[in-house]
């Protein structure tokens, strides 16, 4: 039995990855930050809360990471913990840099000092491309981040490459494009849309206020993307891979899919609100995952339509349950 340690295990990707690894026979440990309220709802949603071993830790504290490594004795470490909301990174740039950027260095250094044979996965992001330098972004496309989040992620990406080359560590990065699921936090636009669709359909909300609905993204299903993470650490040599669908969709079109699923016209409910525009917008992202498909054997299994419909159905269930119980469930709270 292999042991794996996941930072950010209570997030969307962490929960899906934990389930994948458990299904493959791993013993799964997760680093969890101390919080005054529970953050385990995603693990509960997938029915695996009691199957993972949680260790309190902090990515800004190398000693706590080293302690987690000593407890878990992992063969694989997946670093998914981050301040993951791009919009918040302008309000909290220092916190974002410390967790999303320097936190990666702390995990790598703890591994190097504890057991450099551990295989390491870093969750990089398409936000590093930012002001795109090529119409379709691959592993060779120059980076130009447009947010404190993207800048911090770029540091995490390059320090992973540096440790791989400097210390001969097995350290791979997945440059993941936008990936969503019913486990997405409410602050993300896809979940904001599907939650609003459910509330509007059930008479709980009258409109949906959004910013730039003509921004284009390459959206996939998080459950598909965590398979690519695992595949990267099963290779003979470490490397970096873009993980994407290769198809771009506007926020507007995504709204249309979501509202159509419940028989409504999005134009009757979507209101453009300037307060939701970003200081520096990333207008379009489109990923080329041909390397991951060829070298890893990874493939996309879920279409955007299936993904959005899945999310709408989950939110209809949640909002309906909320109406019956008379409470706002924890499922509507971001990580």
N, C-alpha and C positions, 0 to 999 in steps of 0.2 A: 504494500500500500504506500502510495506517495503522499507526502504532506505538502500542502500549499498554504501560503499566507497571503491574504488579500487586504490591502489598505483600501478604505472606502467601501467596505463590504455592505454597508447599509444603504448605499446609493443604488441607482438604477442598474448600472453595469455590474457593480459588486454583487448584487443579489442574483442576477442572471448567471454570472460567472460561477458563483458559489454553487448554484443548482447544477450547472453543467459539470463541474468538477465532482460533486457528490455522486452524480449519475455515472461518472467514470470510475468511481471507487476511491477517490481521494479522501483523505482526512483534511477537512478545511478549517483553517483558523482565520480570524479576521481581527484587524486592529480597529478599535472603536473609540472615538473621542468621548470624554465624559460630558454628558448633557443633562440638563435639569428635566427634560422631557424625553420620552422614548422615541428612538429613531428606527425602530425595528419593523415598521409596518411593511416594508417591502419583503423582508424575509418571511414575515407572517403571511403575506399575500401569496407567496410561492410555496408555503407550507414547509419551510426548512429551518425555521427559527431554532428548533431544538436539535438540529443536526450539525450546526456549526459551533466552533469553540471561539468565544469572543475574548479578546485581550485589550484592556485599556491602554491607549497609547496616544502619542502626539507627534505629528510629522516635524514639528519644530524642535523636538527633543530627541537627539540621537540616542541617548541612553535608554529611552523608553522603546525605541525601535529595536535596539540591540537586545533588550530584555525579551521582546516579543519573538525575536529570532531564536533566542535560546530556549524559549518555551515550545515554540512550534516545530523547530528543527525542520524547516521546509526545504524541499528540493526546488520549488518554484515560488517566486514572489511576484505578485501582480500589484503594481502601484497605481491604484485608481483614485486615491483620495485627492481632492482638489477643492478649491473654491470655484465651483463649476459654472456659475451664472455670469455670462459675459457682461451684462448690464451692471451688475453689482461691482465689477472690477474697477469702474471709474469712481465709485463712491468709497471703495476700500482697496486702493491700489497697493498699499504696504502689506496688508494681510494677504492679499492675493499673491504678491511676490514671495512672501515668506512660506506660504503653504504650497502654492502651485509651482513655484520655481525652486527655491532653496530646499523645500521639503523633499524633492527628488534627490538632490545631492545628499541629504541626510540619510535617506534609505540606502542609496548606493554605498555610502561610506560605512554605514553599519554592516552591510553585507560584506564589504571588502575586509573589514576588521574581524568579523565573526566567522564567515565561511565564504570565501570568494568563488567557490564552485557552484553556489546557488544560481539558478537561472532567473533572470530579472526581466520583467515586462514593464515598460513605461507607456502610459496612456497619453500619447501626443494627440494633436487635434488639427483639423483643417483650418481653424482660426489662425494658425501660424502663417497661412498663405495670405490672408487678409486682402490687401490691395493686389489682386491677382496679377501675376506676371505672364501667365499663359492661360488660354481659354479653358484648358483642362489640366488639372493639377496632378502631377505624379511625384514620385520620390525625388526626381531631379529638378522639380520646379523651385525657383528661388522663393524664399520666405519674405513676407512684408506684413507683419502683424499690425492690426489696427485697433487694438484694445490692450489695456494693462494685462488682461487675462491671456491674450495671444502672445504678448511679450514674455510673460512669466512661463508659459508653456514652451516657448522657444528655448528658453534657458534650460528647462528640464529636459528637452529633447537633445540639445547639444551636449549637456553634461553626461547624458546616457551614452552618446556616441564617444565622448572623451574617455569615460571609464572603460568602455569596451576596447578602445584602442590603446589606452595607457596601461591598463592592468590585465588585459586579456580576459575580461569578464564576459560571460554570456549575457549580454544586455541588448534587448531588442525593443524597438518602439513601433507602436501601431498608430499611424496618422489617420485617425478615424474621422470621417465626415459625420454630419449630424445623424444621430440615431435615437429613436424614440420608442416608447412603449406605454402600456397602461401604468407603469411604475415611474413615469416622468414626473418631476416636481411641477406644481401648479404654476410656478413662475416662468416656465418655458413656454414659448408661443404655441407649440403643438398641443400641449396639455391644456393651456389656457383656452384654446379654441374648442377642444373636445369637451372640456368641462362646461364651457358656456353653452355649447350646442345642447348638451343634456339638460342644463338648467332652463334654457329657453323652451325646449320641447316640453318640459314638465311644468312650465309656468312659474319658475322660480327666478327668472331673469328676463329682462326686456331687450338688452342690446349687448354687443360685444365691442369694446373699444380697443383698437389696435393702432400701431404706428405705420411703418412702411410695409404695406402688404404686397408690394411689387418686388421686394427682396427675394432672391432665388437661392434655394438650398438643395443639397443632395441628401435626401432623407432616406434612412433605412431603419430596419427593426433591430433594436438592441440585442434581442435574443440570437439573431444571426451573427452580429458583430463580435460577441464574446467568444464564439467558436474560432474566429480568426486569431484572437488573443492566445488561446490555448495552442493552436496550431503553430504559432510563431515559436513557442518554447519547446516544440517537439522536433525542430529542425536540427541538422548537424552543426550549422553555424548561425550565429546571431545576425540579424539584419533589420532594416526598417521597411515597413510596408504601408502603403495607402490602402484603406478599407472604405469602400464607397459603392454606390449603386451605378454610378456613371450616368444618372439621369437627374436633371434639375427641374424643380417645381417652384412656382411662386407661392408665397403665403396666401395670396388670393385664391389660387387653384386648390390649395390645401383646404381652405375654408369651404370652398364649393363642394369638395368631396365630403367633408364632415357634415355640412348642412343637408346636402342631398340625401345622405344616409337616413335622415329622419324626416325626409319629405319637405324640407324648408328651403327657401331661397336666401342665400347668404347676404345678398344685396339689401334685403329688408331689415337686417339686424346689425351688420358690421358698420361701425362708426370710426372714422379716422381721427385719431387724437394726437396732436403734435408732441405731447409730453412723452410719448413712447418712442420717439425717434432717438437714435443713438448719436453721441457726439461725433463719432467717425464710423460711418456705416460700411459694412461689407456687403456689397450689392449682389454678388453671385459667387457661389462655390460649386465646383463640379469635379468630382474625383475620378481618376483613372486607376482602377484596382487590378489591372491586368497582371501585374507582378504577383500579387497575392493569389489571384486565381490560378496562375500558372505554377508558381513555386510551392504554394501551400495547399492547393487543391480546394481553396475556399470558394463558396458560391452563395449567391443571394437566393434565399428561399421564400421571402415574403415581399409582396409588392406594396407600393405606397398605399394603394386603395385598401388592401387587406389590413395594413397597419392602422390607418386612420379609422377604419370601421371597427377594428378591435378596440381601439382607445375610446371611441364613442360609446360602444356597448358597455365597456367597463365603467365609464362615467355615468351612463344611464342607470346602471345597477347601484352605484355609490349614491347618486343623488336621490334615487328612489328609496334606498335604505335610510338615508338621512331624513327623508320626509316621514317615514314610518316611525323612526326612533325619536324624531324631534331633536336631533343633535347633529353637529357638523363633524363627520368622521375624520380620524387622523389621516385617512388616505388622501385628503385634500391639502395636506401640509407637505411642503418641499423638504428635502433632506437637509 
